[in-house]
């Protein structure tokens, strides 16, 4: 017998599946249509990705949290709408002898800062490129990162090889002379850190490459073959990440922890914020955690509710964005922190912290900007509901501290800040501020962010006063 059921009882059976454009508009556009403010890839950049890569990002990569709210079919639909690239073979351009033994001798630019002091300076006795050579440089080879639109990691050169990561969740070892590929390995989330290559002694002496990914997993890989030696997940918060290069010293790897909640706070329903920055010491041979210290000692607790009714939490934030700096003389590790994401602000945000190598205890801290609580809800985005009452000024310390010994024997810790101010601290007197020099106007996307350097006599800084330039030259309305 045929049975006829009222259509009202079967709405799901006849409801049209949302198309890619609708899914993008309702689930993605708030961030990706405002890429200059949110730093999320613009639609034009996403079109350079394959649909498969976008699905992977939603399932296990940097967009895992957003992807959890989509069905498998919806992920495929929105990925097909956005991703237009055709998948490319990732093992193209292999070297004639991909298993050639790696030897780390010769000129190198290793890790983020070249040395554990993070000077980012190559002495004239080592450097092969002179200022007069620059006009005569010519392209020798090019390597295109397959199936992606960017590489956010600094390349590292050791032993005639280039170690670098792409946004396609692959880490590569390339020949510096030809660009051919010795090996590549895939990670669950993209790698943004520079790669630190060192000799690690144990039952087998190996050349090991250390790095971290955007889901807070640290890796040790055989630099010769790309074989995974160990991986350690350093924090369970869903927004935790590693973006600063690991620092190696005397058998330990020091890894900075980022609390990545400034972006999600734009969603008025997001319960901001519970993630904290930190520094973790790992055994270089095994990846076993030796100690872990959060930059915010107090655990986040419920505070108030925002105007949308979402529960707010604090204190939070104080991320370590950059590679830590090692002081072998005092057995300390120095790291700069970012702002807090929610109230109340803490004394360890926008600060330089000195960690005891053996215990992880914070020996001293020097805060350079007080009361700085800020997240992306504080801009002119979709909602300001979760902007903390302090509302900035968002003066993170993003660049690695630089430890320098002067000609007179005194030591100074050089610090760069998004405030546009460069600082000199005395590491031998608990981080006392010795001098301060303003070099830029500063701001949420301005001031000094990355790449400062020192030759032991001078400090060199790059200024990123985007908002100031926009206002001066009329290149567009500033979001902040």
BELGIVEN-V444624 format. One record per residue. N is the residue number from 1. RES is the residue in one small letter. OMEGA is omega in whole degrees, 0 to 359 (999 if undefined). BURIAL is # if it has 24 or more other C-alpha atoms within 12 Angstrom, else .. D_LAST is the distance of its C-alpha to the last C-alpha in Angstrom with 2 decimals. Layout:
N:RES:OMEGA:BURIAL:D_LAST
N:RES:OMEGA:BURIAL:D_LAST
This chain:
1:x:176:.:67.01
2:x:177:.:63.84
3:x:178:.:61.33
4:x:179:.:58.75
5:x:177:.:55.69
6:x:181:.:53.56
7:x:181:.:50.38
8:x:180:.:48.38
9:x:184:.:49.38
10:x:183:.:47.86
11:x:183:.:44.35
12:x:184:.:43.00
13:x:185:.:45.72
14:x:180:.:44.74
15:x:180:.:40.97
16:x:175:.:39.33
17:x:180:.:37.22
18:x:179:.:33.58
19:x:184:.:33.02
20:x:182:#:30.42
21:x:179:.:28.23
22:x:178:.:28.22
23:x:179:#:27.54
24:x:183:#:24.58
25:x:185:.:23.14
26:x:186:.:23.71
27:x:191:#:23.14
28:x:192:#:20.90
29:x:183:#:18.82
30:x:179:#:15.99
31:x:188:#:14.99
32:x:176:#:16.82
33:x:180:#:15.85
34:x:188:#:12.13
35:x:180:.:13.11
36:x:181:#:10.48
37:x:186:#:8.00
38:x:182:#:10.98
39:x:172:.:13.17
40:x:181:.:16.01
41:x:178:#:18.51
42:x:178:#:18.34
43:x:179:#:21.54
44:x:177:.:22.90
45:x:180:#:22.86
46:x:179:#:24.44
47:x:178:#:27.21
48:x:178:#:28.29
49:x:174:#:29.13
50:x:175:#:32.35
51:x:180:#:32.51
52:x:180:#:34.32
53:x:179:#:31.50
54:x:177:#:29.01
55:x:179:#:31.56
56:x:178:#:31.95
57:x:180:#:28.22
58:x:183:#:28.40
59:x:186:#:31.63
60:x:183:#:31.27
61:x:185:#:28.22
62:x:180:#:24.52
63:x:183:#:24.41
64:x:182:.:27.44
65:x:178:.:25.85
66:x:181:#:24.65
67:x:181:#:28.01
68:x:181:.:29.95
69:x:181:.:29.17
70:x:174:#:30.76
71:x:178:.:34.46
72:x:180:.:35.97
73:x:180:.:36.56
74:x:177:#:32.98
75:x:180:#:31.72
76:x:182:#:34.16
77:x:182:#:33.30
78:x:177:#:29.55
79:x:178:#:30.25
80:x:178:#:32.76
81:x:186:#:30.37
82:x:186:#:27.68
83:x:183:#:29.77
84:x:183:#:31.95
85:x:175:#:33.17
86:x:182:.:36.73
87:x:180:.:37.44
88:x:179:.:38.67
89:x:184:.:41.20
90:x:181:#:39.50
91:x:179:#:42.66
92:x:175:.:43.07
93:x:180:#:43.94
94:x:177:.:45.65
95:x:181:.:47.43
96:x:177:.:51.22
97:x:185:.:51.62
98:x:180:#:48.60
99:x:180:.:50.43
100:x:182:.:50.91
101:x:180:.:50.75
102:x:177:#:47.62
103:x:188:.:48.29
104:x:183:#:45.44
105:x:175:.:47.18
106:x:181:.:45.94
107:x:184:#:42.70
108:x:165:#:39.61
109:x:192:#:35.86
110:x:180:#:35.76
111:x:180:#:32.88
112:x:191:#:29.48
113:x:180:#:30.78
114:x:179:#:34.35
115:x:183:#:35.87
116:x:176:#:35.35
117:x:180:#:34.00
118:x:180:#:31.10
119:x:184:#:31.94
120:x:182:#:31.04
121:x:178:#:33.86
122:x:181:.:36.96
123:x:181:.:39.93
124:x:180:.:41.86
125:x:182:.:44.86
126:x:185:.:43.09
127:x:179:.:40.71
128:x:181:.:42.36
129:x:178:.:39.76
130:x:181:.:40.01
131:x:181:.:37.77
132:x:180:.:40.55
133:x:188:.:40.59
134:x:181:.:37.09
135:x:184:.:38.18
136:x:181:.:40.97
137:x:177:.:39.02
138:x:178:.:39.67
139:x:179:.:38.57
140:x:177:.:41.14
141:x:178:.:39.91
142:x:177:.:36.90
143:x:180:#:36.12
144:x:178:#:34.16
145:x:185:#:32.67
146:x:171:#:34.29
147:x:177:#:32.70
148:x:184:#:29.05
149:x:186:#:26.35
150:x:166:#:25.16
151:x:184:#:26.23
152:x:184:#:23.66
153:x:175:#:26.34
154:x:177:#:27.66
155:x:179:#:31.28
156:x:181:#:34.01
157:x:179:#:37.37
158:x:175:#:40.43
159:x:179:#:44.10
160:x:177:#:43.55
161:x:175:#:41.23
162:x:176:#:37.54
163:x:185:#:35.90
164:x:179:#:32.63
165:x:175:#:30.85
166:x:178:#:29.37
167:x:178:#:26.98
168:x:179:#:30.23
169:x:176:#:31.11
170:x:175:#:33.75
171:x:188:#:34.51
172:x:167:#:36.75
173:x:184:#:39.37
174:x:174:#:40.06
175:x:185:#:42.66
176:x:183:#:41.08
177:x:187:.:43.78
178:x:183:.:43.93
179:x:178:#:40.89
180:x:188:#:43.24
181:x:175:#:42.27
182:x:178:#:44.20
183:x:169:#:42.54
184:x:176:#:39.46
185:x:182:#:38.67
186:x:176:#:36.49
187:x:182:#:34.21
188:x:180:#:33.05
189:x:181:#:29.35
190:x:177:#:27.71
191:x:179:#:28.07
192:x:185:#:25.24
193:x:163:#:27.11
194:x:185:#:29.29
195:x:180:#:32.94
196:x:183:#:35.26
197:x:183:#:38.92
198:x:174:#:41.66
199:x:180:#:45.36
200:x:182:#:46.06
201:x:179:.:49.66
202:x:174:.:51.41
203:x:174:.:54.25
204:x:177:.:52.91
205:x:184:.:51.01
206:x:166:#:48.06
207:x:189:#:45.20
208:x:175:#:42.23
209:x:180:#:38.66
210:x:176:#:36.09
211:x:180:#:32.62
212:x:182:#:30.39
213:x:185:#:28.61
214:x:175:#:25.51
215:x:172:#:27.74
216:x:174:#:28.74
217:x:176:#:32.12
218:x:184:#:33.58
219:x:167:#:36.26
220:x:185:#:39.26
221:x:174:#:40.81
222:x:185:#:43.92
223:x:179:#:42.71
224:x:190:#:45.93
225:x:186:#:46.05
226:x:179:#:42.72
227:x:177:#:44.61
228:x:179:#:42.53
229:x:173:#:43.92
230:x:171:#:41.77
231:x:184:#:38.45
232:x:176:#:37.04
233:x:191:#:34.37
234:x:179:#:32.81
235:x:186:#:30.93
236:x:179:.:31.37
237:x:184:#:27.95
238:x:180:#:26.85
239:x:180:#:23.39
240:x:181:#:24.90
241:x:171:#:24.69
242:x:178:#:25.91
243:x:177:#:23.86
244:x:182:#:25.39
245:x:174:#:28.89
246:x:176:#:31.77
247:x:181:#:33.77
248:x:176:#:37.58
249:x:174:#:40.03
250:x:173:.:43.64
251:x:179:#:43.75
252:x:176:#:40.45
253:x:181:#:37.06
254:x:188:#:33.98
255:x:177:#:31.01
256:x:182:#:27.50
257:x:178:#:26.01
258:x:174:#:22.42
259:x:192:#:21.36
260:x:182:#:19.20
261:x:182:#:17.88
262:x:178:#:14.12
263:x:179:#:14.07
264:x:181:#:16.94
265:x:177:#:15.39
266:x:177:#:13.47
267:x:184:#:17.04
268:x:179:#:18.07
269:x:181:.:21.56
270:x:180:#:20.81
271:x:183:#:22.42
272:x:357:#:19.85
273:x:187:#:20.84
274:x:181:#:24.09
275:x:179:#:23.64
276:x:174:#:24.23
277:x:180:#:24.17
278:x:175:#:27.56
279:x:184:#:30.12
280:x:175:#:33.20
281:x:180:#:36.46
282:x:173:#:38.53
283:x:186:#:42.05
284:x:183:#:41.84
285:x:187:#:45.10
286:x:185:#:44.53
287:x:181:#:40.85
288:x:179:#:41.96
289:x:177:#:39.51
290:x:172:#:40.78
291:x:179:#:38.15
292:x:181:#:34.66
293:x:174:#:32.49
294:x:178:#:29.25
295:x:173:#:26.73
296:x:187:#:26.50
297:x:183:.:30.12
298:x:176:.:29.90
299:x:179:.:29.88
300:x:178:#:27.16
301:x:179:.:28.63
302:x:181:.:27.86
303:x:182:.:26.04
304:x:174:#:24.96
305:x:180:#:23.97
306:x:184:#:20.73
307:x:177:.:20.87
308:x:178:.:21.86
309:x:180:.:24.72
310:x:179:.:23.73
311:x:176:#:25.00
312:x:182:#:22.61
313:x:175:#:23.81
314:x:359:#:23.43
315:x:185:#:23.40
316:x:173:#:21.74
317:x:185:#:19.86
318:x:181:#:20.57
319:x:169:#:20.89
320:x:188:#:22.93
321:x:191:#:21.12
322:x:180:#:23.63
323:x:176:#:27.38
324:x:182:#:29.24
325:x:186:#:31.40
326:x:174:#:35.12
327:x:182:#:37.21
328:x:181:.:40.76
329:x:181:.:42.30
330:x:183:.:41.00
331:x:177:.:40.55
332:x:172:#:36.91
333:x:181:#:33.80
334:x:177:#:30.51
335:x:175:#:27.06
336:x:182:#:23.51
337:x:175:#:21.31
338:x:183:#:17.68
339:x:170:#:16.13
340:x:180:#:17.54
341:x:183:#:16.13
342:x:177:#:17.89
343:x:2:#:19.90
344:x:175:#:22.03
345:x:181:#:20.62
346:x:181:#:23.30
347:x:181:#:24.77
348:x:174:#:24.51
349:x:182:#:20.73
350:x:188:#:19.27
351:x:167:#:22.97
352:x:180:#:25.84
353:x:177:#:28.50
354:x:183:#:32.11
355:x:173:#:33.99
356:x:183:#:37.78
357:x:186:#:38.89
358:x:187:#:41.80
359:x:185:.:40.39
360:x:180:#:36.60
361:x:175:#:36.53
362:x:185:#:33.68
363:x:174:#:35.75
364:x:177:#:33.11
365:x:177:#:29.39
366:x:180:#:27.36
367:x:183:#:23.99
368:x:173:#:21.80
369:x:181:#:19.01
370:x:170:#:20.13
371:x:184:#:18.62
372:x:174:#:15.52
373:x:189:#:15.00
374:x:168:#:11.83
375:x:187:#:11.36
376:x:173:#:9.29
377:x:182:#:10.41
378:x:178:#:8.07
379:x:179:#:5.17
380:x:181:.:6.61
381:x:185:#:9.18
382:x:183:#:12.91
383:x:176:#:13.22
384:x:188:#:12.05
385:x:185:#:15.69
386:x:176:#:15.56
387:x:180:#:12.82
388:x:185:#:15.15
389:x:180:#:15.99
390:x:176:.:14.98
391:x:173:#:11.24
392:x:27:#:10.85
393:x:178:#:10.46
394:x:183:#:10.68
395:x:178:#:13.31
396:x:165:#:15.41
397:x:186:#:18.62
398:x:182:#:18.55
399:x:178:#:21.50
400:x:172:#:25.06
401:x:180:#:26.86
402:x:180:#:29.61
403:x:185:#:33.04
404:x:171:#:35.13
405:x:183:#:38.64
406:x:182:.:39.26
407:x:180:.:42.55
408:x:178:.:43.74
409:x:178:.:43.39
410:x:180:.:40.44
411:x:178:#:37.52
412:x:177:#:33.81
413:x:184:#:30.80
414:x:188:#:28.00
415:x:178:#:24.48
416:x:184:#:21.16
417:x:178:#:17.81
418:x:174:#:14.09
419:x:185:#:14.46
420:x:182:#:16.19
421:x:172:#:19.49
422:x:185:#:22.57
423:x:171:#:25.05
424:x:181:#:28.77
425:x:178:#:30.24
426:x:183:#:33.95
427:x:181:#:34.74
428:x:176:#:38.29
429:x:173:.:37.35
430:x:174:#:35.00
431:x:179:#:31.85
432:x:179:#:32.25
433:x:182:#:29.66
434:x:179:.:31.73
435:x:177:.:29.28
436:x:180:.:25.64
437:x:177:.:24.38
438:x:179:.:21.03
439:x:180:#:20.49
440:x:180:#:16.84
441:x:179:#:14.00
442:x:180:#:12.07
443:x:183:#:8.63
444:x:176:#:7.22
445:x:184:#:8.54
446:x:180:#:10.76
447:x:179:#:13.97
448:x:185:#:17.01
449:x:186:#:16.74
450:x:162:#:20.11
451:x:175:#:23.55
452:x:184:#:24.62
453:x:177:#:28.41
454:x:175:#:31.37
455:x:181:.:34.93
456:x:178:#:36.17
457:x:182:.:35.99
458:x:173:.:32.49
459:x:182:#:29.01
460:x:183:#:27.02
461:x:176:#:23.22
462:x:184:#:20.75
463:x:182:#:17.48
464:x:181:#:14.32
465:x:184:#:12.13
466:x:183:#:10.40
467:x:181:#:7.75
468:x:180:#:10.88
469:x:178:.:13.03
470:x:181:.:11.20
471:x:184:.:11.45
472:x:187:.:14.96
473:x:175:.:16.39
474:x:182:.:14.82
475:x:180:.:14.26
476:x:180:.:11.75
477:x:177:.:8.87
478:x:180:#:5.48
479:x:186:#:3.76
480:x:999:#:0.00
